[in-house]
């Protein structure tokens, strides 16, 4: 990432792997310099299950992006998702030695690090510790406790947990593809950076990213992430259902879904029929569009209901936790016809489709502004902001070429001016721990 002036986001998905090279232009928007895309063959439901195939696919995507931009890719920011991700809520506190001194960064770090020591199930590791709100000496709902007096500092945390082996496998693939891992971030967080506005995050919004293998959910309220979940179903199971229901091959099922699929069965007349060529020497098959949309409808309803259960678990029905901005759909699966109407019908919440074009420069390719690329654009934004931090820190200390920004450094200068920065720094620490962990695992 320090090579030249550009950054790279790599989205390892179940259906496709995308590498995007970009940089910030003078208006603070992200200019895409090149993209590469390949079919993802070694990933199942967001989890790598064939290392060799995944390495090949990553190399293909990276070569495509390099050819497109004429640049060389060194390090990448990668997203992590998959059915092994779960989140939990946890409250913790520290008692400060001297309540006559104001609360500072060290106290917050101490509190966060305490959460990292939570005992998890065997084989699990904490990925994110995201502070929600603080309490100082029993005074609740404090967003930024720095500079306050108090003896007891408490906080509610949103803790995201994942499987160590899955994270290691992703790291392994990146390394073997000849790349450096600059950072690793939760995919629903990346997608939300790309498609949600600040106002939506304040008002309360649920982002539903429907991918090929998984559906990711991220809920924001008052500008803070409140809940995340990964549901192990996506567009792939819809295709699978069409394949089974119509007795056709997967390629045909996928095409049918994209060209004629609809999530709302009432749309199609009974006499609308598609003819599909039979396999070698066999008669063609005739499928009514009504049946096709019935198959799709049944599965989509199931996915949305699971997501809605998660939204209810977060507490959407309480007045204080109401999601005023409703739902934003993104990811490849969000392009299904009439999906927006179906989601509104099931949940009763306002819904829109999220396009990742808000942060992109005006002349970006139209293809990139499709919901398909939401996660990849989000990862690129993460890479760009990491690089910005690296530049700010460079004056204070010379960074070696392939090293990430030492987290403790940029906090000091920026934390006072921008409270939100602190959330990042905790995460940077985690990425560093993870990088050491991956290096030792070699």
Secondary structure by P-SEA (a helix, b strand, c coil): cccccbbbbbbbcccbbbbbbbbbccccbbbbcbbbbbbbccccccccccaaaaaaaaaaaaaaaaaaccccccbbbbbbcccccccccccbbbbbccccccccaaaaaaaaaaaaaccccccccccccccccccccccccccccccccccccccccbbbbbbaaaaaaaaaaaaaacccccccccaaaaaaaccccaaaaaabbbbbbbcccbbbbbbbccccccbbbbbcccaaaaaaaaaaaacccaaaaaaaaaaccccccccccccbbbbbbccccccbbbbbaaaaaaaaaaaaaaaaaaaaaaaaaaccccccccccccbbbbcccccccaaaaaaaaacccbbbbbbcccccccccccccccccaaaaaaaaaaaaaaaaaaaaaccccccccccccccccccccccccccaaaaaaaaaaaaaaaaaaaaaac
